[in-house]
């Protein structure tokens, strides 16, 4: 890995909007510090493009701390790039070498249509969450302290692990079936493992899976690429749990 400023060749997907065909466009960028984040490198490129009067590369970003899940880029054929357990904003240029050619593309899925360049519409995830509904916990007046409800540590830990999902969509982008089951499984798991989520658990999983299918995401075939490239290292155990919840709701729909 390089310790000095680098010159890199970038091949970036450029697409005006959802209706026009896109293509890979070549760029050369110089003076790239190995201490830059990947998004800072794109910032430098865009600053150069703007100074030349050209259209900057559109891409999603927000917190730049690996929390929001916005920075979705497919880098050299891998979601979020070559490192494991990190988002694109946490990827640093020290992971590349001087003279490297880097391919940068948006997420590819029917459920994530391209808005422009590297930006995709992930509203499908919002609609899946919305389909899951609510939990019937009293949040006003005389509420019960959460710590007063005994929960097995194993269940609490598993629920917390599932809740770390940031909804970035890397699981969908890396899956050859464009499956969203790791995402949906994580959201189902974080509620089904805790007593607060039990009253609506059967209705929740049925509605979320139904919405997932309506959004055009594929089915899981146990390849496991989603787990490997998930920036939060969420296990495919959540998919197995979601399947158990789903078939349990089918067999015995009443609570």
Secondary structure as a PSIPRED ss2 file (coil, helix, strand):
# PSIPRED VFORMAT (PSIPRED V4.0)

   1 X C   1.000  0.000  0.000
   2 X C   1.000  0.000  0.000
   3 X C   1.000  0.000  0.000
   4 X C   1.000  0.000  0.000
   5 X C   1.000  0.000  0.000
   6 X E   0.000  0.000  1.000
   7 X E   0.000  0.000  1.000
   8 X E   0.000  0.000  1.000
   9 X E   0.000  0.000  1.000
  10 X E   0.000  0.000  1.000
  11 X E   0.000  0.000  1.000
  12 X E   0.000  0.000  1.000
  13 X E   0.000  0.000  1.000
  14 X E   0.000  0.000  1.000
  15 X C   1.000  0.000  0.000
  16 X C   1.000  0.000  0.000
  17 X C   1.000  0.000  0.000
  18 X C   1.000  0.000  0.000
  19 X C   1.000  0.000  0.000
  20 X C   1.000  0.000  0.000
  21 X C   1.000  0.000  0.000
  22 X C   1.000  0.000  0.000
  23 X E   0.000  0.000  1.000
  24 X E   0.000  0.000  1.000
  25 X E   0.000  0.000  1.000
  26 X E   0.000  0.000  1.000
  27 X E   0.000  0.000  1.000
  28 X E   0.000  0.000  1.000
  29 X E   0.000  0.000  1.000
  30 X E   0.000  0.000  1.000
  31 X E   0.000  0.000  1.000
  32 X E   0.000  0.000  1.000
  33 X C   1.000  0.000  0.000
  34 X C   1.000  0.000  0.000
  35 X C   1.000  0.000  0.000
  36 X C   1.000  0.000  0.000
  37 X E   0.000  0.000  1.000
  38 X H   0.000  1.000  0.000
  39 X H   0.000  1.000  0.000
  40 X H   0.000  1.000  0.000
  41 X H   0.000  1.000  0.000
  42 X H   0.000  1.000  0.000
  43 X H   0.000  1.000  0.000
  44 X H   0.000  1.000  0.000
  45 X H   0.000  1.000  0.000
  46 X H   0.000  1.000  0.000
  47 X H   0.000  1.000  0.000
  48 X H   0.000  1.000  0.000
  49 X H   0.000  1.000  0.000
  50 X H   0.000  1.000  0.000
  51 X H   0.000  1.000  0.000
  52 X C   1.000  0.000  0.000
  53 X C   1.000  0.000  0.000
  54 X C   1.000  0.000  0.000
  55 X C   1.000  0.000  0.000
  56 X C   1.000  0.000  0.000
  57 X C   1.000  0.000  0.000
  58 X C   1.000  0.000  0.000
  59 X C   1.000  0.000  0.000
  60 X C   1.000  0.000  0.000
  61 X C   1.000  0.000  0.000
  62 X C   1.000  0.000  0.000
  63 X C   1.000  0.000  0.000
  64 X C   1.000  0.000  0.000
  65 X C   1.000  0.000  0.000
  66 X C   1.000  0.000  0.000
  67 X C   1.000  0.000  0.000
  68 X C   1.000  0.000  0.000
  69 X C   1.000  0.000  0.000
  70 X C   1.000  0.000  0.000
  71 X C   1.000  0.000  0.000
  72 X C   1.000  0.000  0.000
  73 X C   1.000  0.000  0.000
  74 X E   0.000  0.000  1.000
  75 X E   0.000  0.000  1.000
  76 X C   1.000  0.000  0.000
  77 X C   1.000  0.000  0.000
  78 X E   0.000  0.000  1.000
  79 X E   0.000  0.000  1.000
  80 X C   1.000  0.000  0.000
  81 X C   1.000  0.000  0.000
  82 X C   1.000  0.000  0.000
  83 X C   1.000  0.000  0.000
  84 X C   1.000  0.000  0.000
  85 X C   1.000  0.000  0.000
  86 X C   1.000  0.000  0.000
  87 X C   1.000  0.000  0.000
  88 X H   0.000  1.000  0.000
  89 X H   0.000  1.000  0.000
  90 X H   0.000  1.000  0.000
  91 X C   1.000  0.000  0.000
  92 X E   0.000  0.000  1.000
  93 X H   0.000  1.000  0.000
  94 X H   0.000  1.000  0.000
  95 X H   0.000  1.000  0.000
  96 X C   1.000  0.000  0.000
  97 X C   1.000  0.000  0.000
  98 X C   1.000  0.000  0.000
  99 X C   1.000  0.000  0.000
 100 X C   1.000  0.000  0.000
 101 X E   0.000  0.000  1.000
 102 X E   0.000  0.000  1.000
 103 X E   0.000  0.000  1.000
 104 X E   0.000  0.000  1.000
 105 X E   0.000  0.000  1.000
 106 X C   1.000  0.000  0.000
 107 X C   1.000  0.000  0.000
 108 X C   1.000  0.000  0.000
 109 X C   1.000  0.000  0.000
 110 X C   1.000  0.000  0.000
 111 X C   1.000  0.000  0.000
 112 X C   1.000  0.000  0.000
 113 X C   1.000  0.000  0.000
 114 X E   0.000  0.000  1.000
 115 X E   0.000  0.000  1.000
 116 X E   0.000  0.000  1.000
 117 X C   1.000  0.000  0.000
 118 X C   1.000  0.000  0.000
 119 X E   0.000  0.000  1.000
 120 X E   0.000  0.000  1.000
 121 X C   1.000  0.000  0.000
 122 X C   1.000  0.000  0.000
 123 X H   0.000  1.000  0.000
 124 X H   0.000  1.000  0.000
 125 X H   0.000  1.000  0.000
 126 X H   0.000  1.000  0.000
 127 X H   0.000  1.000  0.000
 128 X H   0.000  1.000  0.000
 129 X H   0.000  1.000  0.000
 130 X H   0.000  1.000  0.000
 131 X H   0.000  1.000  0.000
 132 X C   1.000  0.000  0.000
 133 X C   1.000  0.000  0.000
 134 X C   1.000  0.000  0.000
 135 X C   1.000  0.000  0.000
 136 X C   1.000  0.000  0.000
 137 X C   1.000  0.000  0.000
 138 X C   1.000  0.000  0.000
 139 X C   1.000  0.000  0.000
 140 X C   1.000  0.000  0.000
 141 X C   1.000  0.000  0.000
 142 X C   1.000  0.000  0.000
 143 X C   1.000  0.000  0.000
 144 X C   1.000  0.000  0.000
 145 X C   1.000  0.000  0.000
 146 X H   0.000  1.000  0.000
 147 X H   0.000  1.000  0.000
 148 X H   0.000  1.000  0.000
 149 X C   1.000  0.000  0.000
 150 X C   1.000  0.000  0.000
 151 X C   1.000  0.000  0.000
 152 X C   1.000  0.000  0.000
 153 X H   0.000  1.000  0.000
 154 X H   0.000  1.000  0.000
 155 X H   0.000  1.000  0.000
 156 X H   0.000  1.000  0.000
 157 X H   0.000  1.000  0.000
 158 X H   0.000  1.000  0.000
 159 X H   0.000  1.000  0.000
 160 X H   0.000  1.000  0.000
 161 X H   0.000  1.000  0.000
 162 X H   0.000  1.000  0.000
 163 X H   0.000  1.000  0.000
 164 X C   1.000  0.000  0.000
 165 X C   1.000  0.000  0.000
 166 X C   1.000  0.000  0.000
 167 X C   1.000  0.000  0.000
 168 X C   1.000  0.000  0.000
 169 X C   1.000  0.000  0.000
 170 X H   0.000  1.000  0.000
 171 X H   0.000  1.000  0.000
 172 X H   0.000  1.000  0.000
 173 X H   0.000  1.000  0.000
 174 X H   0.000  1.000  0.000
 175 X C   1.000  0.000  0.000
 176 X C   1.000  0.000  0.000
 177 X C   1.000  0.000  0.000
 178 X C   1.000  0.000  0.000
 179 X E   0.000  0.000  1.000
 180 X C   1.000  0.000  0.000
 181 X H   0.000  1.000  0.000
 182 X H   0.000  1.000  0.000
 183 X H   0.000  1.000  0.000
 184 X H   0.000  1.000  0.000
 185 X H   0.000  1.000  0.000
 186 X H   0.000  1.000  0.000
 187 X H   0.000  1.000  0.000
 188 X H   0.000  1.000  0.000
 189 X H   0.000  1.000  0.000
 190 X H   0.000  1.000  0.000
 191 X H   0.000  1.000  0.000
 192 X H   0.000  1.000  0.000
 193 X C   1.000  0.000  0.000
 194 X C   1.000  0.000  0.000
 195 X H   0.000  1.000  0.000
 196 X H   0.000  1.000  0.000
 197 X H   0.000  1.000  0.000
 198 X C   1.000  0.000  0.000
 199 X C   1.000  0.000  0.000
 200 X C   1.000  0.000  0.000
 201 X H   0.000  1.000  0.000
 202 X H   0.000  1.000  0.000
 203 X H   0.000  1.000  0.000
 204 X H   0.000  1.000  0.000
 205 X H   0.000  1.000  0.000
 206 X H   0.000  1.000  0.000
 207 X H   0.000  1.000  0.000
 208 X H   0.000  1.000  0.000
 209 X H   0.000  1.000  0.000
 210 X H   0.000  1.000  0.000
 211 X H   0.000  1.000  0.000
 212 X H   0.000  1.000  0.000
 213 X H   0.000  1.000  0.000
 214 X H   0.000  1.000  0.000
 215 X C   1.000  0.000  0.000
 216 X C   1.000  0.000  0.000
 217 X C   1.000  0.000  0.000
 218 X E   0.000  0.000  1.000
 219 X C   1.000  0.000  0.000
 220 X C   1.000  0.000  0.000
 221 X C   1.000  0.000  0.000
 222 X C   1.000  0.000  0.000
 223 X C   1.000  0.000  0.000
 224 X C   1.000  0.000  0.000
 225 X H   0.000  1.000  0.000
 226 X H   0.000  1.000  0.000
 227 X H   0.000  1.000  0.000
 228 X H   0.000  1.000  0.000
 229 X H   0.000  1.000  0.000
 230 X C   1.000  0.000  0.000
 231 X C   1.000  0.000  0.000
 232 X C   1.000  0.000  0.000
 233 X C   1.000  0.000  0.000
 234 X C   1.000  0.000  0.000
 235 X C   1.000  0.000  0.000
 236 X C   1.000  0.000  0.000
 237 X H   0.000  1.000  0.000
 238 X H   0.000  1.000  0.000
 239 X H   0.000  1.000  0.000
 240 X H   0.000  1.000  0.000
 241 X H   0.000  1.000  0.000
 242 X H   0.000  1.000  0.000
 243 X H   0.000  1.000  0.000
 244 X H   0.000  1.000  0.000
 245 X H   0.000  1.000  0.000
 246 X H   0.000  1.000  0.000
 247 X H   0.000  1.000  0.000
 248 X H   0.000  1.000  0.000
 249 X H   0.000  1.000  0.000
 250 X H   0.000  1.000  0.000
 251 X H   0.000  1.000  0.000
 252 X C   1.000  0.000  0.000
 253 X C   1.000  0.000  0.000
 254 X C   1.000  0.000  0.000
 255 X C   1.000  0.000  0.000
